[in-house]
């Protein structure tokens, strides 16, 4: 019986931690933190801040199609925070680890990946110079 109590406490602590991470991730993206903790609405808002239209939410209802669009959305999310495809793979396969890294780490929201002009402009301004071994700003 006492083991069940500790299991429930551990589960509640994890839920609160991931709600906090979601709150912080949305704040980093320039949104209100509470938008990250409301089911379905948080997915709609995420779709919007990664640069895709809100009707994409409908695609998440269609079986099998939803997996493709979820991975695509995760890729745009990682790109929106300046991460690469390797981080996208981490979000897909080890989301319980990589979402807190994205939310609580040093990653900054650089704009929607769906807006290729804004993303390319950022990439040009913050390119990595191999000769100097540092980012140029």
Steps between C-alpha positions, in 0.01 A plus 500: 500500500780742586670415170187606312499829690860574395422396142212748488716776652778426247249505214352832617850648528574395141173646375569831676857504363381449142227762540770740621719412201212558262428835667866607462519381137199708403638804684826462308300508179343831602165350594318495832616211718148381579447425130748215532305308761156485337456178300431534126523880521872467577547299180310764303715778643819300438399448137454874471833600656695256285352681203224277368129573462257405775307261277794260536336401827247303295784292356585382851162326517557282192657162591854441364506849348526638852837327554647661191376846592605461863856419392490789253374735772774382737756569228366853452495545879865405531589726205302785657729474801817478290547124533572251223354172376688306766303685765181418309585131524549551873160667529334213315676208670585644844252784539489459878865608508527737205192717570634600844839567340331728248284669761753543779824518303665791326310466171336821379197536276625644172175513308274260320672250280196514274604856409804406293601861433516583872682176578756545221554861603575383854732226372695752293538739794606225740713278281780283633842598371708182472825693467447696820319219683220724624160639412487838334233743615 
